[in-house]
């Protein structure tokens, strides 16, 4: 059994790096091509990809590569859903990712090739970023993490609400007949 300092120190360092990454993601929102939602999604993909790289250090790289690619697909899906849909998918992805590494790489057989400090540090990182996403969504602290408001319905002359035109309807209206 490990002592508390060998668990808390890597987790605290990882959490500090997670806070720094959250600040970086928030700062990157100033640039239109790389908003904070995109930076957070890429961060979730990168944290999942780290274990794919570590799988080659195992005794059975083919089996572990398959396991890690499964995790990559799962958390990559959370990142993609968070990028195009609700930011809550990013929060869920970052909150569930520690369960993956703790199950497979701290308590499971992946502990043979994944360093303990790395697994605990990445756990702290993921939890800190998940806490940031939850805070930013609930407090409206990051505009890029807010769901886009629906456009109001177009009002006709009779003040009856109509649904907005689709892209194909707008194209058809522009074409000369």
C-alpha positions as CSV (number, residue, x, y, z in Angstrom):
1,X,0.0,0.0,0.0
2,X,1.3,3.4,-0.9
3,X,1.5,6.3,1.5
4,X,-0.7,9.3,1.0
5,X,2.0,11.6,-0.2
6,X,2.9,9.3,-3.1
7,X,-0.7,9.5,-4.2
8,X,-1.5,13.2,-3.4
9,X,1.6,14.8,-4.9
10,X,1.2,13.5,-8.4
11,X,-2.6,14.2,-8.3
12,X,-2.0,17.7,-7.1
13,X,0.6,18.4,-9.7
14,X,-1.8,17.1,-12.3
15,X,-4.6,19.2,-11.0
16,X,-2.4,22.3,-11.2
17,X,-1.6,21.4,-14.8
18,X,-5.3,21.0,-15.4
19,X,-6.0,24.5,-14.0
20,X,-3.3,25.9,-16.3
21,X,-4.8,24.1,-19.2
22,X,-8.2,25.4,-18.4
23,X,-6.8,29.0,-18.3
24,X,-5.1,28.3,-21.7
25,X,-8.4,27.0,-23.1
26,X,-10.2,30.1,-21.8
27,X,-7.5,32.4,-23.2
28,X,-7.6,30.6,-26.6
29,X,-11.2,31.7,-27.0
30,X,-9.9,35.1,-28.1
31,X,-8.8,33.5,-31.4
32,X,-11.7,32.7,-33.7
33,X,-10.1,29.5,-35.2
34,X,-9.3,28.0,-31.7
35,X,-12.1,28.6,-29.2
36,X,-12.0,27.2,-25.7
37,X,-14.5,24.5,-26.6
38,X,-12.2,23.3,-29.4
39,X,-9.1,23.4,-27.1
40,X,-10.9,21.4,-24.4
41,X,-12.1,18.8,-27.0
42,X,-8.5,18.5,-28.3
43,X,-7.3,18.1,-24.7
44,X,-9.7,15.3,-24.0
45,X,-8.5,13.6,-27.2
46,X,-4.9,14.1,-26.3
47,X,-5.3,12.6,-22.8
48,X,-6.9,9.5,-24.3
49,X,-4.1,9.3,-27.0
50,X,-1.4,9.3,-24.3
51,X,-2.4,5.8,-23.2
52,X,-2.5,4.6,-26.8
53,X,1.2,5.5,-26.9
54,X,1.9,3.8,-23.6
55,X,0.3,0.6,-24.8
56,X,3.5,-0.1,-26.9
57,X,5.5,-0.4,-23.7
58,X,3.4,-3.3,-22.4
59,X,4.3,-7.0,-22.7
60,X,1.4,-7.5,-25.0
61,X,1.2,-4.4,-27.2
62,X,-1.4,-5.8,-29.6
63,X,-4.0,-6.5,-26.9
64,X,-3.3,-3.2,-25.1
65,X,-3.4,-1.3,-28.3
66,X,-6.9,-2.6,-28.9
67,X,-8.0,-1.7,-25.3
68,X,-6.5,1.7,-25.5
69,X,-8.0,2.4,-28.9
70,X,-11.4,1.5,-27.5
71,X,-10.9,4.1,-24.8
72,X,-9.7,6.5,-27.5
73,X,-12.9,6.0,-29.4
74,X,-15.1,6.4,-26.3
75,X,-13.4,9.6,-25.1
76,X,-12.9,10.9,-28.7
77,X,-16.7,10.6,-29.1
78,X,-17.3,12.6,-25.9
79,X,-14.9,15.2,-27.3
80,X,-16.7,15.3,-30.7
81,X,-20.1,15.5,-29.0
82,X,-18.8,18.3,-26.8
83,X,-17.4,20.2,-29.8
84,X,-20.6,20.1,-31.9
85,X,-23.3,19.7,-29.2
86,X,-23.6,20.4,-25.6
87,X,-20.5,21.3,-23.5
88,X,-21.8,18.9,-20.9
89,X,-20.3,16.1,-23.0
90,X,-16.9,17.6,-22.4
91,X,-17.5,17.6,-18.7
92,X,-18.8,14.0,-18.7
93,X,-15.7,12.9,-20.8
94,X,-13.2,14.6,-18.5
95,X,-15.1,13.3,-15.4
96,X,-15.2,9.7,-16.7
97,X,-11.7,9.5,-18.0
98,X,-10.2,9.1,-14.5
99,X,-12.3,6.0,-14.0
100,X,-10.6,4.6,-17.1
101,X,-7.1,5.1,-16.0
102,X,-7.7,4.2,-12.4
103,X,-9.4,0.9,-13.4
104,X,-7.0,-0.2,-16.1
105,X,-3.7,1.5,-15.2
106,X,-3.6,2.0,-11.4
107,X,-5.6,-1.0,-10.1
108,X,-5.5,-3.2,-13.2
109,X,-2.9,-5.0,-15.2
110,X,-1.9,-1.8,-17.0
111,X,0.0,-0.7,-13.9
112,X,2.9,-2.9,-15.3
113,X,3.7,-0.4,-18.0
114,X,1.9,2.8,-17.0
115,X,3.8,4.8,-14.3
116,X,1.8,5.4,-11.2
117,X,2.8,9.1,-11.1
118,X,1.5,9.5,-14.7
119,X,-1.8,7.8,-13.9
120,X,-2.4,9.8,-10.8
121,X,-1.3,13.0,-12.4
122,X,-3.6,12.6,-15.3
123,X,-6.4,11.8,-12.9
124,X,-5.9,15.1,-11.2
125,X,-5.6,16.9,-14.5
126,X,-8.9,15.4,-15.8
127,X,-10.8,16.2,-12.6
128,X,-9.6,19.8,-12.6
129,X,-10.6,20.4,-16.2
130,X,-14.0,18.7,-15.6
131,X,-14.5,21.0,-12.7
132,X,-13.7,24.0,-14.9
133,X,-16.1,23.0,-17.6
134,X,-18.9,22.4,-15.0
135,X,-18.2,25.8,-13.4
136,X,-18.0,27.6,-16.8
137,X,-21.3,26.2,-18.0
138,X,-23.2,26.8,-14.8
139,X,-21.9,30.3,-14.2
140,X,-21.8,31.4,-17.9
141,X,-18.1,32.1,-17.3
142,X,-17.0,31.1,-20.8
143,X,-19.1,32.2,-23.8
144,X,-17.7,29.4,-26.0
145,X,-19.1,26.8,-23.6
146,X,-22.7,28.0,-23.8
147,X,-25.2,26.3,-25.9
148,X,-26.1,28.4,-28.9
149,X,-29.5,30.2,-28.5
150,X,-32.2,29.2,-31.0
151,X,-33.1,31.9,-33.4
152,X,-36.5,33.4,-32.9
153,X,-39.2,32.4,-35.3
154,X,-39.8,34.7,-38.3
155,X,-43.0,36.7,-37.8
156,X,-45.3,37.0,-40.7
157,X,-47.5,40.0,-41.5
158,X,-50.3,38.3,-39.4
159,X,-47.9,37.9,-36.5
160,X,-48.0,34.1,-36.7
161,X,-44.7,32.5,-35.9
162,X,-43.1,30.5,-38.6
163,X,-40.1,28.3,-38.5
164,X,-36.9,29.7,-39.9
165,X,-36.0,28.8,-43.5
166,X,-33.6,25.9,-44.0
167,X,-30.4,26.3,-46.0
168,X,-32.0,24.8,-49.1
169,X,-35.0,27.0,-48.8
170,X,-32.8,30.1,-48.6
171,X,-30.8,28.9,-51.6
172,X,-34.0,28.3,-53.6
173,X,-35.2,31.8,-52.7
174,X,-32.0,33.4,-54.0
175,X,-32.1,31.6,-57.4
176,X,-33.6,33.6,-60.3
177,X,-36.5,31.8,-61.8
